[in-house]
Amino acid sequence: MDLRVRKLKNIELNRLSIDDFKSQDKKQLVVLLDDVRSMNNVGSIFRTCDCLGIGQIYLCGITGSPPHRDIYKTSLGAENSIDWEYHEDIETLINTLKSENYIIAGLEQTDKSIDIRNFDPQSKPVAIIVGNEVEGISDKALALCDEILEIPQFGTKHSFNVAVSCGIAFWELIKSK
């Protein structure tokens, strides 16, 4: 058996064009960023959404939005493929999504959190909220959640970076669909 490995060149990856990505069916998952302060985290979340076929991000509160050089640095252009909107008031947005039959799921550590691996949206669309790097999801947004999901952790630190949390959570939520 030949164990030599050759990395694929970008052209060999057969990735979609932006137009093809925008026209394909997306996962039944949208993302709400609640006061995420780091533009690098915002850009990374854009890139993760693109990689996983998630088509919509809502940027809320103090969350920065494109154009911004620090978003570009980590998004690598994903801000062009992902539809995004800015909403100053997350409560109004959550209520709109609820009226459109979305399950509102916060990614947070609370006394009512459930293990994300046990969450079953039963084929309904999900709007997942991720919060500020220090304070987490705002109390007003948390109070409107239908479910609160938590990623199990096994070390000494109390949380993952918000962009890492998104990657883990999004993968967990789309792999079963």
ZANU-167086 format. One line per field, with one value per residue: residue number from 1; residue in one letter; x, y, z of N, C-alpha, C in turn. Coordinates in nm, 3 decimals, decimal comma, padded with zeros to 5 digits, m for minus. Layout:
REM residues N
marlo: [NUM ...]
tortor: [A ...]
n_u: [X ...]
n_v: [Y ...]
n_w: [Z ...]
ca_u: [X ...]
ca_v: [Y ...]
ca_w: [Z ...]
c_u: [X ...]
c_v: [Y ...]
c_w: [Z ...]
REM end
This chain:
REM residues 177
marlo: [1 2 3 4 5 6 7 8 9 10 11 12 13 14 15 16 17 18 19 20 21 22 23 24 25 26 27 28 29 30 31 32 33 34 35 36 37 38 39 40 41 42 43 44 45 46 47 48 49 50 51 52 53 54 55 56 57 58 59 60 61 62 63 64 65 66 67 68 69 70 71 72 73 74 75 76 77 78 79 80 81 82 83 84 85 86 87 88 89 90 91 92 93 94 95 96 97 98 99 100 101 102 103 104 105 106 107 108 109 110 111 112 113 114 115 116 117 118 119 120 121 122 123 124 125 126 127 128 129 130 131 132 133 134 135 136 137 138 139 140 141 142 143 144 145 146 147 148 149 150 151 152 153 154 155 156 157 158 159 160 161 162 163 164 165 166 167 168 169 170 171 172 173 174 175 176 177]
tortor: [M D L R V R K L K N I E L N R L S I D D F K S Q D K K Q L V V L L D D V R S M N N V G S I F R T C D C L G I G Q I Y L C G I T G S P P H R D I Y K T S L G A E N S I D W E Y H E D I E T L I N T L K S E N Y I I A G L E Q T D K S I D I R N F D P Q S K P V A I I V G N E V E G I S D K A L A L C D E I L E I P Q F G T K H S F N V A V S C G I A F W E L I K S K]
n_u: [00,084 00,060 00,164 00,207 00,093 m00,090 m00,167 m00,470 m00,513 m00,663 m00,827 m00,894 m01,082 m01,344 m01,535 m01,834 m01,945 m02,001 m02,252 m02,373 m02,376 m02,550 m02,786 m02,846 m03,026 m03,052 m02,946 m03,184 m03,137 m03,063 m02,856 m02,812 m02,626 m02,556 m02,459 m02,184 m01,855 m01,598 m01,454 m01,302 m01,409 m01,668 m01,613 m01,504 m01,727 m01,896 m01,747 m01,758 m02,033 m02,064 m01,907 m02,062 m02,304 m02,501 m02,722 m02,791 m02,721 m02,786 m02,694 m02,671 m02,736 m02,439 m02,279 m02,045 m02,045 m01,994 m01,872 m01,556 m01,219 m01,115 m01,314 m01,304 m01,051 m01,077 m01,305 m01,257 m01,391 m01,646 m01,852 m01,964 m02,103 m02,283 m02,604 m02,684 m02,809 m02,845 m02,970 m03,077 m03,234 m03,267 m03,481 m03,716 m03,649 m03,630 m03,896 m04,016 m03,899 m04,003 m04,272 m04,252 m04,230 m03,988 m03,778 m03,642 m03,325 m03,096 m02,744 m02,594 m02,479 m02,676 m02,899 m03,103 m03,019 m02,987 m02,812 m02,660 m02,649 m02,877 m03,086 m03,371 m03,507 m03,722 m03,762 m03,825 m03,744 m03,450 m03,341 m03,047 m02,900 m02,608 m02,392 m02,231 m01,878 m01,794 m02,017 m02,210 m02,528 m02,770 m02,986 m03,247 m03,276 m03,229 m03,449 m03,644 m03,596 m03,680 m03,551 m03,253 m02,929 m02,640 m02,293 m02,120 m01,841 m01,510 m01,282 m01,082 m01,148 m01,414 m01,559 m01,590 m01,429 m01,633 m01,656 m01,553 m01,739 m01,961 m01,886 m01,880 m02,145 m02,305 m02,228 m02,316 m02,592 m02,659 m02,576 m02,754 m02,965]
n_v: [m00,118 00,216 00,480 00,743 01,072 01,320 01,654 01,806 02,044 02,369 02,398 02,137 02,071 02,104 02,302 02,495 02,771 03,114 03,197 02,947 02,842 03,025 02,961 02,701 02,461 02,536 02,454 02,397 02,606 02,898 03,170 03,370 03,633 03,761 04,047 03,994 04,072 04,055 04,105 03,919 03,678 03,703 03,696 03,439 03,286 03,344 03,212 02,944 02,900 02,914 02,692 02,484 02,501 02,675 02,931 03,189 03,464 03,659 03,964 04,114 04,383 04,502 04,363 04,353 04,431 04,342 04,592 04,509 04,497 04,308 04,117 04,026 03,910 03,664 03,550 03,498 03,578 03,475 03,638 03,723 03,509 03,423 03,511 03,799 04,003 04,305 04,364 04,580 04,534 04,245 04,114 04,176 04,056 03,784 03,734 03,766 03,551 03,340 03,364 03,268 03,002 02,904 02,723 02,859 02,850 02,880 02,893 02,818 02,811 02,712 02,660 02,523 02,417 02,181 01,893 01,934 01,722 01,584 01,725 01,756 01,886 01,801 01,820 02,088 02,428 02,584 02,851 02,956 03,105 03,274 03,417 03,708 03,724 03,745 03,790 03,617 03,505 03,763 03,854 03,925 03,803 03,537 03,479 03,448 03,214 02,891 02,656 02,573 02,508 02,313 02,255 01,968 01,964 01,886 01,966 02,205 02,467 02,705 02,754 02,736 02,920 03,157 03,130 02,874 02,729 02,771 02,626 02,361 02,333 02,390 02,184 01,962 02,010 02,003 01,755 01,554 01,600]
n_w: [00,000 m00,089 00,099 00,061 00,054 m00,114 m00,098 m00,195 m00,455 m00,458 m00,686 m00,737 m00,551 m00,621 m00,548 m00,496 m00,699 m00,601 m00,697 m00,751 m00,492 m00,366 m00,496 m00,427 m00,220 00,124 00,458 00,721 00,910 01,074 01,185 01,469 01,579 01,878 01,999 01,946 01,979 01,860 01,551 01,416 01,511 01,407 01,130 01,111 01,178 00,961 00,761 00,852 00,832 00,552 00,474 00,576 00,450 00,545 00,510 00,612 00,819 01,100 01,222 01,526 01,757 01,901 01,730 01,474 01,119 00,772 00,546 00,675 00,764 00,947 00,958 00,694 00,700 00,831 00,722 00,458 00,225 00,256 00,335 00,110 00,005 00,196 00,300 00,482 00,746 00,930 01,252 01,490 01,717 01,883 02,000 01,855 01,611 01,691 01,762 01,511 01,370 01,522 01,451 01,199 01,233 01,335 01,558 01,838 01,950 02,201 02,246 02,518 02,862 03,111 03,393 03,279 03,044 02,774 02,665 02,359 02,185 02,236 02,135 01,939 01,669 01,521 01,239 01,206 01,121 01,256 01,457 01,573 01,850 01,931 02,171 02,318 02,371 02,637 02,809 02,712 02,581 02,566 02,839 02,764 02,513 02,581 02,739 02,549 02,421 02,292 02,341 02,519 02,448 02,516 02,480 02,561 02,785 02,890 03,023 03,207 03,151 03,125 02,896 02,534 02,269 02,095 01,814 01,775 01,923 01,760 01,527 01,627 01,723 01,494 01,322 01,469 01,465 01,192 01,098 01,151 00,990]
ca_u: [00,000 00,137 00,120 00,232 m00,029 m00,076 m00,274 m00,542 m00,508 m00,796 m00,903 m00,937 m01,183 m01,476 m01,623 m01,937 m01,927 m02,092 m02,388 m02,427 m02,404 m02,669 m02,906 m02,873 m03,104 m02,970 m02,988 m03,292 m03,068 m03,014 m02,771 m02,824 m02,510 m02,607 m02,353 m02,050 m01,773 m01,477 m01,475 m01,242 m01,509 m01,776 m01,564 m01,491 m01,863 m01,936 m01,676 m01,814 m02,166 m02,044 m01,858 m02,165 m02,428 m02,597 m02,732 m02,837 m02,672 m02,839 m02,598 m02,757 m02,676 m02,307 m02,207 m02,001 m02,089 m01,912 m01,731 m01,460 m01,099 m01,095 m01,410 m01,247 m00,932 m01,113 m01,416 m01,203 m01,490 m01,776 m01,954 m02,026 m02,188 m02,385 m02,696 m02,679 m02,884 m02,820 m03,088 m03,038 m03,313 m03,276 m03,613 m03,809 m03,608 m03,669 m04,042 m04,044 m03,862 m04,103 m04,394 m04,221 m04,222 m03,855 m03,746 m03,534 m03,236 m02,978 m02,626 m02,556 m02,473 m02,774 m02,954 m03,206 m02,959 m02,984 m02,698 m02,693 m02,663 m03,012 m03,184 m03,438 m03,601 m03,832 m03,773 m03,858 m03,625 m03,392 m03,263 m02,959 m02,843 m02,482 m02,379 m02,110 m01,764 m01,779 m02,147 m02,299 m02,654 m02,834 m03,100 m03,372 m03,282 m03,236 m03,587 m03,731 m03,555 m03,762 m03,458 m03,119 m02,841 m02,505 m02,195 m02,047 m01,700 m01,446 m01,157 m01,087 m01,201 m01,560 m01,629 m01,516 m01,439 m01,765 m01,648 m01,536 m01,871 m02,047 m01,847 m01,925 m02,292 m02,363 m02,205 m02,406 m02,730 m02,687 m02,537 m02,868 m03,071]
ca_v: [00,000 00,341 00,569 00,883 01,152 01,447 01,748 01,853 02,186 02,430 02,371 01,997 02,053 02,110 02,385 02,570 02,915 03,189 03,191 02,813 02,831 03,103 02,901 02,566 02,452 02,554 02,384 02,466 02,663 03,035 03,204 03,504 03,672 03,856 04,130 03,936 04,192 04,036 04,093 03,792 03,574 03,721 03,644 03,293 03,229 03,350 03,106 02,817 02,887 02,881 02,554 02,387 02,520 02,756 03,046 03,317 03,513 03,786 04,033 04,190 04,465 04,559 04,277 04,424 04,376 04,381 04,564 04,532 04,421 04,192 04,015 03,971 03,831 03,527 03,497 03,462 03,605 03,411 03,741 03,738 03,394 03,409 03,623 03,851 04,125 04,363 04,400 04,640 04,477 04,100 04,066 04,186 03,953 03,653 03,721 03,746 03,413 03,252 03,368 03,190 02,863 02,863 02,694 02,949 02,773 02,952 02,813 02,882 02,727 02,756 02,548 02,458 02,372 02,039 01,850 01,958 01,593 01,533 01,818 01,706 01,988 01,733 01,873 02,230 02,513 02,628 02,975 02,938 03,230 03,269 03,546 03,783 03,644 03,752 03,785 03,517 03,555 03,863 03,803 03,943 03,699 03,406 03,462 03,416 03,086 02,771 02,555 02,621 02,396 02,323 02,161 01,907 01,999 01,790 02,020 02,300 02,596 02,707 02,770 02,743 03,044 03,161 03,076 02,729 02,680 02,768 02,514 02,237 02,331 02,382 02,048 01,872 02,035 01,967 01,618 01,463 01,640]
ca_w: [00,000 m00,100 00,206 00,027 00,045 m00,184 m00,068 m00,313 m00,487 m00,449 m00,807 m00,732 m00,446 m00,682 m00,467 m00,567 m00,719 m00,513 m00,754 m00,729 m00,349 m00,334 m00,555 m00,374 m00,097 00,243 00,580 00,793 01,025 01,062 01,298 01,524 01,659 01,978 02,057 01,931 01,966 01,782 01,406 01,374 01,538 01,309 01,002 01,122 01,175 00,820 00,688 00,896 00,771 00,411 00,462 00,615 00,374 00,621 00,421 00,667 00,947 01,148 01,307 01,616 01,861 01,870 01,635 01,355 00,992 00,658 00,521 00,783 00,730 01,035 00,913 00,571 00,730 00,870 00,641 00,326 00,121 00,282 00,351 m00,022 m00,026 00,301 00,316 00,618 00,776 01,062 01,331 01,618 01,826 01,867 02,044 01,740 01,516 01,744 01,750 01,369 01,337 01,586 01,370 01,078 01,279 01,377 01,697 01,881 02,037 02,247 02,279 02,645 02,980 03,212 03,471 03,197 02,918 02,742 02,583 02,218 02,117 02,263 02,078 01,818 01,621 01,452 01,103 01,202 01,106 01,384 01,466 01,688 01,899 02,004 02,236 02,342 02,416 02,783 02,878 02,654 02,523 02,651 02,917 02,688 02,408 02,648 02,786 02,434 02,362 02,312 02,394 02,546 02,416 02,571 02,428 02,673 02,797 02,980 03,074 03,318 03,107 03,137 02,768 02,409 02,193 02,031 01,678 01,789 01,964 01,641 01,443 01,690 01,729 01,360 01,273 01,542 01,424 01,052 01,062 01,166 00,895]
c_u: [00,089 00,082 00,152 00,100 00,001 m00,195 m00,339 m00,522 m00,651 m00,884 m00,959 m01,049 m01,327 m01,577 m01,722 m01,892 m02,022 m02,234 m02,451 m02,462 m02,534 m02,797 m02,939 m02,962 m03,009 m03,026 m03,099 m03,237 m03,025 m02,944 m02,795 m02,703 m02,553 m02,489 m02,215 m01,955 m01,650 m01,510 m01,412 m01,338 m01,623 m01,734 m01,552 m01,627 m01,920 m01,875 m01,731 m01,951 m02,156 m02,005 m01,967 m02,299 m02,538 m02,604 m02,764 m02,776 m02,740 m02,740 m02,677 m02,677 m02,543 m02,225 m02,172 m02,046 m01,993 m01,958 m01,645 m01,339 m01,077 m01,197 m01,353 m01,132 m00,967 m01,225 m01,369 m01,308 m01,627 m01,887 m02,024 m02,120 m02,302 m02,473 m02,689 m02,760 m02,842 m02,955 m03,041 m03,105 m03,335 m03,415 m03,714 m03,778 m03,652 m03,819 m04,085 m04,014 m03,959 m04,231 m04,377 m04,192 m04,081 m03,855 m03,628 m03,451 m03,114 m02,866 m02,564 m02,552 m02,568 m02,819 m03,062 m03,151 m02,975 m02,861 m02,739 m02,715 m02,802 m03,122 m03,239 m03,540 m03,719 m03,865 m03,818 m03,731 m03,580 m03,319 m03,178 m02,894 m02,711 m02,452 m02,239 m02,002 m01,749 m01,912 m02,241 m02,421 m02,717 m02,955 m03,231 m03,386 m03,299 m03,379 m03,683 m03,697 m03,656 m03,680 m03,326 m03,027 m02,703 m02,416 m02,121 m01,898 m01,637 m01,315 m01,179 m01,144 m01,353 m01,633 m01,533 m01,519 m01,571 m01,761 m01,630 m01,669 m01,965 m02,014 m01,897 m02,077 m02,354 m02,346 m02,301 m02,550 m02,758 m02,658 m02,655 m02,978 m03,050]
c_v: [00,124 00,440 00,715 00,954 01,281 01,536 01,792 02,003 02,241 02,398 02,228 01,973 02,060 02,187 02,459 02,713 02,986 03,183 03,054 02,792 02,903 03,038 02,762 02,573 02,461 02,471 02,465 02,522 02,804 03,070 03,349 03,530 03,787 03,927 04,064 04,051 04,176 04,017 03,964 03,677 03,583 03,663 03,493 03,226 03,236 03,233 02,968 02,795 02,852 02,735 02,451 02,408 02,591 02,890 03,180 03,344 03,646 03,844 04,131 04,271 04,524 04,473 04,357 04,355 04,417 04,517 04,598 04,441 04,300 04,082 03,947 03,876 03,685 03,467 03,445 03,476 03,546 03,513 03,770 03,624 03,378 03,532 03,669 03,980 04,174 04,399 04,457 04,569 04,327 04,048 04,068 04,077 03,815 03,633 03,702 03,602 03,313 03,249 03,292 03,044 02,813 02,825 02,784 02,875 02,857 02,854 02,877 02,779 02,785 02,634 02,473 02,407 02,221 02,011 01,864 01,828 01,533 01,622 01,761 01,809 01,931 01,799 02,019 02,310 02,565 02,760 02,961 03,072 03,199 03,410 03,601 03,696 03,642 03,725 03,676 03,581 03,654 03,802 03,815 03,838 03,561 03,377 03,422 03,282 02,975 02,660 02,625 02,500 02,421 02,216 02,101 01,945 01,914 01,840 02,118 02,436 02,591 02,725 02,762 02,887 03,041 03,104 02,925 02,666 02,670 02,651 02,382 02,227 02,315 02,241 01,951 01,888 01,993 01,822 01,521 01,495 01,579]
c_w: [00,000 00,002 00,178 00,005 m00,029 m00,147 m00,198 m00,331 m00,481 m00,569 m00,810 m00,631 m00,497 m00,597 m00,555 m00,593 m00,622 m00,566 m00,732 m00,582 m00,314 m00,387 m00,500 m00,250 00,022 00,358 00,646 00,923 00,990 01,191 01,339 01,612 01,749 02,046 02,055 01,896 01,877 01,634 01,354 01,399 01,437 01,174 01,001 01,116 01,034 00,743 00,724 00,834 00,623 00,396 00,488 00,544 00,450 00,551 00,481 00,803 00,977 01,248 01,394 01,717 01,818 01,774 01,511 01,228 00,881 00,604 00,644 00,758 00,819 01,006 00,788 00,598 00,762 00,786 00,505 00,215 00,146 00,305 00,218 m00,057 00,075 00,302 00,461 00,627 00,914 01,125 01,464 01,734 01,804 01,907 01,930 01,638 01,564 01,729 01,604 01,329 01,401 01,503 01,239 01,112 01,310 01,524 01,732 01,984 02,072 02,276 02,402 02,757 03,084 03,291 03,395 03,064 02,901 02,657 02,436 02,142 02,137 02,206 01,948 01,772 01,542 01,318 01,095 01,181 01,244 01,364 01,591 01,723 01,969 02,053 02,244 02,406 02,568 02,854 02,826 02,590 02,620 02,722 02,839 02,578 02,471 02,693 02,674 02,369 02,393 02,376 02,422 02,538 02,474 02,509 02,548 02,669 02,906 03,042 03,188 03,278 03,103 03,004 02,651 02,358 02,115 01,889 01,680 01,829 01,845 01,551 01,497 01,684 01,591 01,304 01,340 01,493 01,280 01,021 01,071 01,067 00,760]
REM end
